[in-house]
Amino acid sequence: MHSLVGRASALASVFLVVACGSRGDAGSPPPPPTPPVATAPTGDVLLDRDGALEPTDTRGTISFVDRFDVPVAPGEHVRVTLTSSAFDPVLEVTPPRGAPLTNDDLRGDRTRSEIELVATEAGALKVQVTSFAPSAQGAYHVHVARVRVPSTPAAPAVAAAEPTRRHHVLAGVLSSLARPPQTAARTPMPLRVGDRASGTLAAGDTTLDSGELADVYVLDVSAATDLTIQMQSTTLDAYLVVRGPGDREWENDDSGGTRDASVSIPQAAPGQYRVFATTFRAGMTGAYELKVLSARDAASAGTTAAAEQVIAGELATGDRTLVSGELVGEHRFTWPVGTGVHLEARSSAFDTYLILHTPGGQQRDNDDQSPGVLNAAMDFVVQEPGEHRVLVTSYRPGETGRYELVVRGGGTATPPSAPPPTVTSQPSAPAGQPIRGALAAGDATLSSGEFADTHRMTFTAGQPVSIRVESSAFDTYLIVRSPSGRQQDNDDVSPGVLNSGIDIPAAEAGEYQVIVTSYRPGETGAYVLTTSAGTTTTPQPGPGTPPAAPGVGSGSRVWVLSVGISDYPGGANDLPECANDAVKIAEALRNQGLTAPDREFLLTDGRATTAAIRDAMQRITAQIRPDDTFVFFYSGHGGQNESRSGDSRELDAIDEYLFVHDGPLLDDELGRLMDGVRARTALVAIDACFAGGFAKDVITRPGVVGLFSSEEDVTSAVASQFQAGGYLSHFLRLGIQGEADHDPRDRVMTVGELTHYVWQQYGRHASDVRMGMGYQQLVVDRGAVRATQELWRNNR
């Protein structure tokens, strides 16, 4: 989610947007030498090169980096080997139009890393050489060669790599498609757009060579269209693989945090697609349902006829740079909702790279438009009103030259003088009367694929409001956007109940957007939306009156410092939803009746500076009492650098830092600030890359417990399927709202209940989130705090 170091590691799941390794603004390091490009290979050796990591090389996440581009052909089986006696080598390989694969120690050998793969498309195999230890230097040897695969089923499995998802990505699916499975495949079953097919995986079905059972379908697409293929089951962990024209492949395991699978193919080309309905691991059997959905036609007649725009630009020394060193040009557009847009970045001077930021903070990237073509391109349907930011940059740091940005569809590049278009809304009923609606094919869709109805409502300013949506046809999901732009989300209003609800303590003046959608893409059916007066908020005590909000014990109070940054200086480092994460955490505590305005410190975007955090901590330290509870929350970029403090606890000699709006806040300083908070219990929750590295600096005295979004050498992912900046942010908020209060359900939140709930949700929804360095895992450090320690008593 939140690192300022390195290029984005694009995960295999089409729904997961990664921001922590993503490109972002930083200083402008000296342009590194252009990575060597292998010449046309002769024989089976594609690259054989001696090299050395040196201080003049590009600086990566941990150490120096060398890169090589190796041309490969579709279907080529290659092995990449990296050896060094000078340092512990780490190898990263990105196949054409594929996700990065990494390997550190091959079978425990710290001098050798190796990745073996099958290229599904022609293009450049991108090989990156780096080291495990910080700033390691020295000589290495990199070797890339074809592997001659025998024509018999006894061919070696492609299993040496560590794919960005599970073994399906290469070891199972690609090798199964490249050669016969263990059992003879049955005749593929026909499938059409709009079909709902029921099937059962059972003994005797086609078996992939990695052991999973599979049913194979053939889908004929007659004209380009947006496709979504879903596999749902209550008995097995569904896994989908789709192979289309030109041997392009898509795959997905968990869609929207569930065990169902979903593959979306924007503007699927005409031709035949093979759909493999299989499972996450071998041995799973059971019934499933397969759906083939076609998105509503997004390109209206006006859009189709829109003139092509060609915008000239240039990357030059002195331009703004991304954190990974690439120069960048930015263009802004406002397009009508529902229109189709094609973007293309052309250049004969450098390898173009496109980044799209939507108004809601989602990010899409593209490197190569098609195999062997270095221009970048993407097609998408505008899902929300507002300004879209298109960044044109290069694949490698330091590249310069002229480019053209081609825009087709969507209207003009400059914002129109008329008010921006809004999403289609359902008519609102008078206050208090139920609104009956239905999600159906043809409705507006969210960027993650769910159908959505938007209702616009105005409530009495200052009055509490209760909003509920109920349905017996689908799992509801509710989104409420206030006139000031704050967004609240809810899936289940209470554990075990699939209806959704949001309570607003005091309504703002102006128009609210109430969006009714579903938990999974493609769900349809009737629903009932109701609004009613909520419980009146208890007036806050006047000056000098002791606050009466509940907490742990009769006289205890809860304090919160909630920090979140989405809008970083310069724009290219921006993150989706992180500022909203901070708002939602503060609101969750407030809505439970735990905090009061004088004990709530909310710092977002430009207000989240090092000075503001120090000031807030000092004010809290001066007023907090020994029986109080303190919550520190952060969602945003995190980073690492070499430790200069001499701290003996930093065994890896690396300091972590929170990258706040005006610069880094080191783990050492955060630890010193926390040492001054003499509360009964202090909860520190950090949702950022390398967050686990803060544990040794902040869990330094009794009473402090920590929740960290990833281990200290692993980055963190954006939880886009939950419309959250990170997984910790989302699950922590749900836990605070009462979902963690279940052992027993008595309105008393203990440390054990909250930490176990977040840990459990990570296991269900984030266990396969693979970042460039490893799998993202929650870090829980309770220090000297017992699991039975009370955090607070909910008042609502």
C-alpha positions in Angstrom: 0.0 0.0 0.0 2.3 2.6 1.2 6.0 2.3 0.3 7.9 5.1 -1.3 10.4 2.7 -2.8 10.4 0.7 -6.0 8.1 -0.1 -8.8 4.6 -1.5 -8.3 4.4 -5.3 -8.1 1.3 -6.0 -10.1 -0.5 -8.9 -8.5 -2.1 -11.6 -10.6 -5.6 -10.8 -9.2 -7.3 -8.3 -11.4 -9.0 -6.6 -8.5 -6.0 -5.8 -6.3 -4.5 -2.4 -6.8 -1.0 -2.1 -5.3 0.2 1.3 -4.2 3.0 0.4 -1.7 5.5 -0.5 -4.3 3.9 1.9 -6.7 5.5 4.8 -8.5 5.5 8.0 -6.5 7.1 11.3 -6.2 10.5 11.6 -4.6 13.7 13.3 -5.1 15.5 13.2 -8.4 18.4 10.7 -8.2 21.0 10.7 -10.9 19.7 8.8 -14.0 21.0 5.3 -13.9 22.7 3.7 -16.9 20.2 2.3 -19.4 19.7 -1.5 -18.7 21.4 -3.7 -21.2 19.1 -5.2 -23.9 20.1 -8.6 -25.0 20.8 -9.0 -28.7 19.1 -11.6 -30.9 19.9 -14.9 -29.2 21.8 -17.7 -30.8 21.2 -21.2 -29.7 19.5 -21.8 -26.4 21.5 -19.1 -24.4 19.5 -15.8 -24.4 21.7 -13.9 -22.0 25.0 -14.7 -20.3 26.5 -11.7 -18.5 28.9 -10.8 -15.7 28.1 -7.7 -13.8 28.5 -6.0 -10.4 26.2 -4.1 -8.0 27.8 -0.7 -7.4 26.8 2.6 -5.6 26.3 4.2 -9.1 23.5 1.7 -9.9 19.8 2.4 -9.4 18.7 2.3 -5.8 15.9 -0.3 -5.2 13.8 -1.1 -2.2 16.7 -2.5 -0.1 19.8 -2.4 -2.2 21.3 -1.5 -5.6 19.6 -2.9 -8.8 20.7 -3.9 -12.3 18.1 -4.6 -15.0 18.2 -6.5 -18.3 15.7 -7.0 -21.0 15.7 -10.3 -22.8 13.5 -10.9 -25.9 11.4 -14.1 -25.7 8.9 -15.8 -28.0 5.4 -17.1 -27.0 5.6 -20.5 -25.5 9.3 -20.4 -24.7 10.3 -22.2 -21.6 13.2 -20.4 -20.0 15.3 -20.6 -16.9 16.9 -17.5 -15.3 19.8 -18.1 -12.9 21.6 -15.5 -10.8 24.8 -16.4 -8.8 27.1 -14.4 -6.6 29.8 -15.2 -4.1 30.0 -11.5 -3.0 26.4 -11.0 -1.7 23.1 -12.8 -1.2 21.5 -12.4 -4.7 17.8 -11.8 -5.2 16.2 -12.3 -8.6 13.0 -10.8 -10.0 11.7 -11.7 -13.4 8.7 -10.1 -15.1 7.4 -12.0 -18.2 5.7 -10.0 -21.1 2.3 -8.7 -19.8 2.8 -10.8 -16.7 3.3 -10.2 -13.0 6.7 -10.1 -11.3 8.2 -13.4 -10.0 10.8 -13.4 -7.3 13.3 -15.9 -5.8 15.9 -15.5 -3.1 17.7 -18.6 -2.0 17.3 -21.6 -4.4 16.7 -24.6 -2.1 18.5 -22.8 0.7 21.6 -21.8 -1.4 22.4 -18.2 -0.4 24.7 -17.8 -3.4 22.1 -18.8 -6.0 18.6 -17.6 -7.1 16.7 -19.2 -10.0 13.3 -18.8 -11.8 11.9 -21.0 -14.4 8.8 -20.0 -16.4 6.9 -20.3 -19.7 6.4 -17.1 -21.6 2.8 -16.8 -22.8 3.5 -13.9 -25.2 6.3 -12.4 -27.2 8.1 -9.4 -25.8 10.8 -8.4 -23.3 11.5 -10.7 -20.3 12.5 -8.1 -17.6 15.2 -9.4 -15.3 16.2 -7.5 -12.2 19.3 -8.3 -10.1 19.5 -7.0 -6.5 20.6 -8.3 -3.1 19.0 -9.3 0.1 21.2 -7.3 2.4 21.0 -3.5 2.4 23.5 -1.7 0.1 25.4 -4.9 -0.7 27.9 -4.6 -3.5 30.0 -7.0 -5.6 30.2 -9.2 -8.7 27.5 -11.5 -10.0 26.7 -13.7 -13.0 23.2 -13.8 -14.7 22.3 -16.5 -17.2 19.1 -16.9 -19.2 18.6 -20.0 -21.4 15.8 -21.9 -23.1 14.7 -25.2 -21.5 14.0 -27.9 -24.0 10.8 -29.5 -22.7 10.3 -33.2 -23.7 7.0 -33.9 -25.6 6.0 -36.4 -22.9 3.9 -35.5 -19.8 7.0 -36.1 -17.8 8.3 -32.7 -18.6 9.8 -30.8 -15.6 7.2 -28.7 -13.7 7.6 -25.0 -13.7 7.9 -24.6 -10.0 11.2 -22.9 -9.1 9.7 -19.4 -9.1 7.8 -17.8 -6.3 4.7 -16.5 -8.3 2.8 -13.5 -7.1 -0.2 -15.7 -6.4 -0.2 -19.4 -5.6 1.2 -22.3 -7.5 -1.6 -22.1 -10.1 0.0 -19.1 -11.9 2.9 -21.1 -13.3 3.4 -24.4 -11.8 -0.2 -25.6 -12.4 -2.0 -23.6 -15.0 0.6 -22.5 -17.5 2.4 -25.9 -17.6 -1.0 -27.6 -17.9 -2.0 -25.5 -20.8 1.5 -26.0 -22.5 1.3 -29.8 -22.3 -1.2 -32.5 -21.7 -2.7 -32.8 -18.2 -2.4 -36.0 -16.1 -5.8 -37.2 -17.3 -7.2 -36.9 -20.7 -9.3 -33.7 -21.0 -13.0 -34.1 -21.6 -14.6 -32.4 -24.6 -14.9 -28.7 -23.6 -18.5 -27.6 -22.9 -20.0 -24.7 -24.8 -20.6 -21.4 -23.1 -22.3 -18.2 -24.3 -22.3 -14.6 -23.0 -25.2 -14.3 -20.6 -25.1 -18.0 -19.6 -25.3 -19.3 -16.0 -23.9 -22.8 -16.0 -24.0 -25.2 -13.0 -21.2 -27.7 -12.7 -19.6 -30.1 -10.2 -15.9 -31.0 -9.8 -15.6 -34.7 -9.0 -13.3 -37.6 -9.5 -12.9 -38.4 -13.2 -12.8 -34.8 -14.3 -9.9 -33.3 -16.1 -6.9 -33.0 -13.8 -4.2 -30.4 -14.0 -0.7 -31.7 -13.6 -0.6 -29.8 -10.2 -3.4 -32.0 -9.1 -6.5 -29.8 -9.2 -9.7 -31.0 -10.9 -11.0 -28.8 -13.7 -14.0 -28.4 -16.0 -13.2 -26.8 -19.4 -15.6 -24.5 -21.3 -15.4 -22.9 -24.7 -16.7 -19.3 -25.0 -17.1 -17.7 -28.5 -17.1 -13.9 -28.5 -18.4 -12.4 -31.8 -17.7 -8.7 -31.1 -15.5 -6.7 -28.7 -17.2 -6.3 -25.4 -16.4 -6.0 -21.7 -16.7 -9.5 -20.1 -16.9 -10.7 -16.5 -16.7 -14.4 -15.8 -17.6 -15.5 -12.3 -17.3 -18.8 -10.5 -19.2 -19.1 -7.2 -19.4 -22.0 -4.8 -20.2 -22.7 -1.2 -18.3 -26.0 -1.1 -14.9 -25.3 -2.6 -12.4 -22.5 -3.0 -13.0 -21.5 -6.6 -10.2 -20.6 -9.1 -10.7 -19.3 -12.6 -8.3 -19.4 -15.6 -9.3 -17.9 -19.0 -7.2 -18.3 -22.1 -8.1 -16.1 -25.0 -7.1 -15.3 -28.6 -3.3 -14.9 -29.0 -2.8 -17.1 -25.9 -3.5 -14.3 -23.6 -4.4 -15.5 -20.1 -6.3 -14.2 -17.1 -6.7 -15.8 -13.7 -8.2 -15.1 -10.3 -8.5 -16.8 -6.9 -10.4 -14.8 -4.3 -12.7 -12.1 -5.6 -13.7 -9.3 -3.3 -12.2 -11.1 -0.3 -14.4 -14.3 -0.8 -13.5 -17.8 -1.9 -15.3 -17.1 -5.2 -13.4 -16.2 -8.3 -14.0 -13.6 -11.0 -12.1 -12.6 -14.1 -12.9 -9.3 -15.9 -11.7 -8.7 -19.4 -12.2 -5.1 -20.6 -12.9 -5.0 -24.4 -12.5 -8.7 -24.9 -11.4 -9.2 -28.5 -13.5 -11.4 -30.8 -12.5 -15.0 -30.9 -12.6 -18.2 -28.8 -11.9 -18.3 -25.1 -11.2 -21.4 -23.0 -12.5 -21.1 -19.5 -11.0 -23.4 -16.8 -13.2 -23.8 -13.7 -10.9 -25.3 -11.1 -9.9 -25.0 -7.4 -7.3 -23.3 -5.3 -5.7 -26.6 -4.2 -5.8 -30.2 -5.2 -8.4 -32.5 -3.7 -11.3 -30.1 -3.6 -14.6 -31.3 -5.0 -18.1 -29.9 -5.1 -20.8 -27.9 -7.0 -20.3 -24.5 -8.4 -22.0 -21.9 -10.6 -20.4 -20.2 -13.6 -21.7 -16.9 -14.9 -20.7 -15.0 -18.1 -21.7 -11.3 -17.8 -21.4 -8.6 -20.4 -21.1 -5.1 -19.2 -23.7 -2.6 -20.5 -22.5 -0.9 -23.7 -20.5 2.0 -22.5 -19.7 3.7 -25.8 -22.7 5.8 -26.8 -23.1 7.0 -30.4 -21.6 10.4 -29.3 -18.6 8.7 -27.8 -18.0 6.5 -30.8 -17.9 9.5 -33.0 -15.7 11.5 -30.8 -12.6 12.9 -32.5 -9.2 11.5 -31.6 -7.0 13.9 -29.5 -3.3 13.8 -29.9 -1.4 15.6 -27.1 2.3 16.3 -27.6 4.6 16.1 -24.6 8.2 15.5 -23.6 10.1 13.9 -20.7 13.1 16.1 -20.0 15.7 16.6 -17.3 14.2 18.8 -14.6 10.7 17.3 -14.9 9.0 15.9 -11.8 10.1 12.4 -11.0 8.5 9.3 -9.5 10.0 7.8 -6.4 11.6 5.0 -8.6 13.4 7.7 -10.6 11.3 7.9 -13.8 10.4 11.4 -15.2 6.7 12.0 -15.6 4.3 14.2 -17.5 0.7 14.7 -16.1 -2.5 15.4 -18.0 -6.0 15.9 -16.5 -9.3 15.0 -18.0 -13.0 15.1 -17.1 -15.1 12.5 -18.9 -18.9 11.7 -18.8 -19.8 8.7 -16.7 -20.4 5.6 -18.7 -18.3 6.5 -21.7 -15.5 4.3 -23.1 -12.0 5.8 -23.2 -8.9 4.6 -25.0 -5.5 6.0 -23.9 -2.2 5.4 -25.7 1.3 6.8 -25.0 3.5 6.7 -28.1 7.2 7.4 -28.3 10.2 6.4 -30.5 12.6 7.7 -27.9 11.7 5.6 -24.8 9.6 2.7 -23.5 6.4 4.4 -22.5 4.5 3.6 -19.3 0.9 4.8 -18.5 -0.7 5.4 -15.1 -4.3 6.4 -14.6 -5.6 7.8 -11.3 -9.5 7.9 -11.1 -11.3 10.6 -9.0 -11.9 8.0 -6.3 -8.2 7.2 -6.0 -8.0 3.9 -7.9 -4.9 3.4 -10.0 -4.4 1.5 -13.3 -1.0 0.9 -15.0 0.1 -0.4 -18.4 3.6 -0.9 -19.8 3.4 -2.5 -23.3 0.2 -2.2 -25.4 0.8 -5.6 -27.0 3.6 -8.2 -27.3 6.6 -6.6 -29.0 5.1 -3.1 -28.9 6.7 -0.7 -26.4 4.0 1.9 -26.5 1.6 1.8 -23.5 -2.2 1.7 -23.8 -5.3 1.0 -21.8 -9.1 0.9 -22.4 -11.6 1.6 -19.6 -15.2 2.7 -18.9 -15.6 5.9 -16.9 -17.3 4.8 -13.6 -17.4 8.1 -11.6 -17.6 11.8 -12.2 -14.7 14.1 -11.6 -11.1 14.6 -12.7 -9.0 11.8 -14.0 -5.2 12.1 -13.9 -3.2 10.5 -16.6 0.6 10.1 -16.0 2.9 9.4 -19.0 6.3 8.1 -17.8 8.9 5.6 -18.9 9.6 2.0 -18.0 13.2 2.8 -16.8 14.4 5.7 -14.7 16.1 8.6 -16.4 14.7 8.1 -19.9 13.9 11.2 -21.9 12.3 12.2 -25.2 9.2 13.3 -26.9 5.9 11.4 -26.7 2.3 11.6 -27.9 -0.7 10.9 -25.7 -3.6 9.7 -27.8 -7.1 10.0 -26.3 -10.2 8.5 -28.1 -13.7 8.8 -26.7 -14.9 10.5 -23.5 -15.0 14.1 -24.9 -12.4 16.9 -24.6 -9.4 17.1 -22.3 -10.4 20.4 -20.6 -13.2 20.4 -18.0 -16.5 21.6 -19.4 -17.9 24.9 -18.3 -21.2 23.2 -17.3 -21.4 21.4 -13.9 -19.6 18.0 -14.1 -21.9 15.1 -15.0 -23.2 12.9 -12.1 -24.1 9.3 -11.9 -27.7 8.3 -12.7 -29.7 8.6 -9.5 -32.9 6.9 -8.4 -35.8 9.2 -7.4 -35.8 9.8 -3.7 -38.9 9.1 -1.5 -40.0 11.5 1.2 -38.0 11.2 4.4 -39.0 8.1 6.4 -40.7 6.3 3.6 -39.0 3.2 2.2 -37.5 3.2 -1.3 -38.0 0.0 -3.2 -35.4 -0.6 -5.9 -33.5 -3.3 -7.7 -30.0 -4.0 -8.9 -30.1 -5.2 -12.5 -28.0 -5.6 -15.6 -27.7 -2.3 -17.3 -27.3 -0.3 -14.0 -24.3 1.8 -13.4 -21.3 -0.2 -12.1 -18.6 0.5 -9.6 -15.0 0.2 -10.8 -14.8 -3.2 -9.0 -17.7 -4.5 -11.1 -20.7 -4.3 -8.7 -24.0 -2.8 -10.0 -25.0 0.3 -8.0 -28.0 2.6 -7.6 -27.4 6.1 -6.3 -30.0 8.0 -4.3 -29.6 11.7 -3.5 -31.0 12.8 -0.2 -31.0 15.9 2.0 -31.3 15.6 5.8 -31.9 18.1 8.5 -28.6 19.6 9.4 -27.3 18.6 12.9 -29.9 15.8 13.3 -28.9 12.1 13.6 -29.8 9.8 10.7 -30.1 6.0 10.4 -29.8 4.5 6.9 -30.6 0.8 6.3 -30.8 -1.4 3.1 -32.3 -4.9 3.2 -32.5 -7.6 0.5 -33.3 -11.3 0.4 -31.8 -11.6 -3.1 -28.1 -10.5 -2.6 -25.6 -9.5 0.1 -26.1 -5.7 0.3 -23.3 -3.1 0.6 -24.0 0.5 1.5 -21.9 3.6 0.6 -22.8 7.1 1.9 -21.0 10.2 0.7 -21.6 13.4 2.7 -21.8 16.9 1.2 -18.3 17.5 2.4 -17.0 14.4 0.6 -16.6 12.1 3.5 -17.4 8.5 2.7 -18.7 5.7 5.0 -19.1 2.1 3.9 -20.8 -0.8 5.5 -21.2 -4.4 4.5 -23.0 -6.2 7.3 -24.8 -4.1 9.9 -24.1 -6.8 12.5 -22.3 -10.1 12.4 -24.2 -12.8 10.7 -26.7 -10.3 9.1 -26.2 -9.6 5.3 -28.2 -6.4 5.4 -26.2 -3.1 5.6 -26.6 0.1 7.7 -24.9 3.4 8.5 -25.7 5.8 11.3 -24.8 9.5 11.0 -24.6 11.2 14.4 -25.2 14.7 13.1 -26.1 15.3 9.4 -24.3 18.0 7.4 -26.2 20.6 5.4 -26.4 19.7 1.7 -27.0 16.7 -0.5 -25.9 13.2 0.4 -25.2 10.3 -2.1 -26.6 7.0 -0.8 -25.3 4.2 -3.0 -26.8 0.8 -2.8 -24.6 -2.0 -4.2 -23.6 -5.6 -3.6 -20.7 -7.3 -1.8 -19.8 -9.3 -5.0 -19.7 -8.1 -8.6 -22.7 -9.1 -10.8 -25.3 -9.7 -8.0 -28.8 -8.5 -8.8 -32.2 -8.4 -7.2 -34.7 -6.3 -5.3 -33.9 -4.2 -2.1 -35.6 -1.8 0.3 -33.8 1.4 1.4 -35.0 3.2 4.5 -33.9 6.3 6.4 -35.1 7.3 9.9 -34.1 9.6 12.7 -31.3 8.1 14.7 -30.5 8.4 18.4 -29.8 12.0 19.3 -26.2 12.6 20.1 -25.6 13.5 23.8 -24.5 17.1 24.1 -20.9 17.5 25.0 -20.1 19.0 28.5 -19.3 22.6 28.7 -15.8 24.0 29.5 -14.5 22.8 32.8 -16.9 19.9 33.0 -15.2 16.5 33.2 -16.0 14.4 30.1 -18.5 11.6 30.7 -17.8 9.3 27.8 -17.3 5.7 28.8 -14.2 3.7 28.6 -12.5 1.2 30.8 -13.9 1.7 34.3 -16.0 4.6 35.5 -13.5 7.4 35.1 -11.5 6.3 32.1 -11.5 8.0 28.7 -10.5 7.2 25.1 -8.1 9.4 23.1 -7.4 9.1 19.4 -4.8 10.5 17.1 -5.8 9.4 13.6 -3.5 10.2 10.7 -4.1 9.5 7.0 -2.6 10.8 3.8 -4.0 10.3 0.3 -2.9 13.6 -1.3 0.9 13.9 -1.3 2.8 17.0 -2.6 3.2 16.7 -6.4 0.4 14.2 -6.9 2.2 11.2 -8.3 2.7 9.7 -4.8 -1.1 9.9 -4.0 -2.8 6.9 -2.4 -6.4 5.9 -2.6 -8.6 6.1 0.5 -5.8 6.6 3.1 -7.2 9.9 4.3 -10.6 8.3 4.5 -9.2 5.5 6.6 -8.2 8.0 9.2 -11.6 9.7 9.1 -13.4 6.3 9.4 -11.3 5.2 12.4 -12.1 8.4 14.2 -15.8 8.2 13.3 -15.9 4.5 14.4 -14.7 5.4 17.9 -17.0 8.4 18.0 -20.0 6.5 16.9 -19.4 4.0 19.7 -19.6 6.9 22.1 -16.0 6.5 23.1 -14.4 9.9 22.3 -15.3 13.5 22.5 -14.1 16.5 20.3 -11.4 17.5 22.8 -10.0 14.0 22.8 -10.1 13.4 19.0 -7.1 14.6 16.9 -7.7 14.0 13.1 -4.9 14.8 10.7 -5.3 14.2 7.0 -3.5 15.2 3.9 -1.8 18.6 4.2 -2.6 18.8 7.9 -0.7 15.6 8.6 2.8 17.1 9.1 5.6 16.1 11.4 5.0 19.3 13.5 1.2 18.6 13.7 1.8 15.0 14.9 4.3 16.2 17.5 2.0 18.9 18.7 -1.0 16.5 19.0 1.1 13.9 20.9 2.4 16.6 23.3 -1.2 17.8 24.0 -2.4 14.3 24.6 0.6 13.5 26.8 -0.1 16.6 29.0 -3.8 15.6 29.6 -4.1 11.8 29.5 -4.7 10.0 32.7 -3.3 6.7 33.9 -6.7 4.9 33.5 -7.3 6.2 30.0 -6.9 4.4 26.6 -5.0 5.9 23.7 -5.3 4.9 20.0 -2.7 6.0 17.5 -3.6 5.2 13.9 -1.7 5.8 10.6 -2.5 5.1 7.0 -0.2 6.2 4.3 3.3 5.7 2.8 6.0 4.0 4.7 9.6 3.6 3.9 13.1 2.5 5.0 16.6 3.8 5.1 19.9 2.8 6.7 20.0 3.3 10.4 22.3 6.0 11.7 21.1 6.0 15.3 23.2 3.1 16.4 20.1 1.6 18.0 21.1 -2.0 19.1 17.4 -3.1 18.6 17.7 -2.5 14.8 19.3 -5.9 14.1 18.9 -5.3 10.3 20.6 -1.8 10.6 17.5 -0.3 8.9 15.2 2.4 10.2 11.5 2.5 9.2 9.6 5.8 8.8 6.1 7.2 8.2 6.2 9.4 5.2 3.9 12.1 6.3 3.0 15.2 4.2 6.2 17.1 4.7 8.7 14.3 5.1 9.7 11.3 7.1 8.8 10.6 10.8 11.4 8.0 12.0 10.4 5.0 14.1 12.9 6.2 16.8 11.0 9.5 17.2 7.6 7.8 17.2 8.9 5.6 19.9 10.0 8.6 22.0 6.6 10.2 21.5 4.8 7.1 22.6 7.0 6.8 25.7 5.4 10.0 27.0 1.9 8.6 26.8 1.2 7.2 30.2 -2.1 5.6 29.6 -3.5 2.4 31.0 -3.5 0.9 27.4 -2.1 2.4 24.2 -3.0 0.8 20.8 -0.7 1.6 17.9 -2.1 0.6 14.5 0.1 1.3 11.4 -1.1 0.5 7.9 2.0 1.2 5.8 4.7 -0.7 4.0 7.4 -2.2 6.4 5.0 -1.4 9.3 6.3 -4.4 11.4 9.6 -2.6 11.8 8.0 -0.1 14.1 7.2 -2.7 16.8 10.7 -2.7 18.3 10.5 1.1 18.7 7.0 1.6 20.0 6.3 -1.5 22.1 8.9 -0.5 24.7 6.9 -0.3 27.9 4.0 -2.1 29.6 0.5 -1.2 28.4 1.4 -0.8 24.6 0.0 -3.1 22.0 0.6 -2.9 18.3 -1.1 -3.9 15.1 1.0 -3.6 11.9 -0.1 -4.2 8.4 2.9 -6.2 7.2 6.3 -7.5 8.4 9.3 -5.2 8.4 10.7 -6.3 5.1 7.4 -6.6 3.2 5.3 -3.9 1.6 1.5 -3.5 2.1 -1.3 -3.6 -0.4 -4.3 -1.3 -1.0 -7.6 -3.1 -0.1 -9.4 -1.8 -3.1 -12.1 -4.5 -2.9 -13.1 -3.0 0.4 -12.7 0.6 -0.8 -10.0 1.1 1.9 -6.4 2.2 1.8 -5.3 -1.0 3.4 -6.5 -4.3 4.9 -5.6 -3.3 8.5 -7.6 0.0 8.2 -10.7 -1.8 7.0 -10.7 -4.7 9.5 -9.7 -2.5 12.4 -12.6 -0.2 11.7 -15.1 -3.1 11.5 -13.7 -4.4 14.8 -14.1 -1.1 16.6 -17.7 -0.9 15.3 -18.5 -4.0 17.3 -17.7 -6.9 15.1 -14.8 -7.9 17.3 -16.9 -8.0 20.4 -17.9 -11.6 20.4 -16.1 -13.5 23.1 -18.5 -12.8 24.9 -20.6 -10.2 23.1 -21.0 -7.9 26.1 -20.1 -4.4 24.8 -16.6 -4.8 26.4 -13.8 -4.7 23.9 -10.7 -6.6 25.1 -7.3 -6.5 23.5 -7.6 -10.2 22.7 -11.0 -9.8 21.0 -9.8 -6.9 18.8 -6.4 -8.4 17.8 -7.9 -11.9 17.2 -10.7 -10.4 15.0 -8.2 -8.5 12.8 -5.9 -11.5 12.6 -8.8 -13.8 11.6 -10.0 -11.4 8.9 -6.5 -11.2 7.4 -6.5 -15.0 7.2 -9.8 -15.0 5.4 -9.3 -12.1 3.0 -5.5 -11.4 2.7 -3.7 -14.7 3.2 -2.6 -14.7 -0.5 -1.6 -11.1 -1.0 1.8 -11.5 -2.5 4.0 -8.5 -2.6 7.4 -8.2 -4.2 9.3 -9.3 -1.1 6.9 -11.9 0.3 3.3 -12.5 1.4 1.7 -9.7 3.4 1.0 -10.8 7.0 -0.5 -9.0 10.0 2.0 -8.4 12.8 0.5 -8.4 16.3 2.7 -7.4 19.2 1.0 -7.3 22.6 4.2 -6.7 24.5 3.3 -7.0 28.2 -0.5 -6.5 27.6 -2.7 -9.5 28.4 -5.4 -10.6 26.0 -8.0 -10.1 28.7 -7.0 -6.4 29.1 -10.1 -4.1 28.5 -9.7 -1.4 25.9 -13.1 0.2 26.3 -16.8 -0.3 27.0 -19.0 0.6 24.1 -21.9 2.9 24.9 -23.9 2.2 21.8 
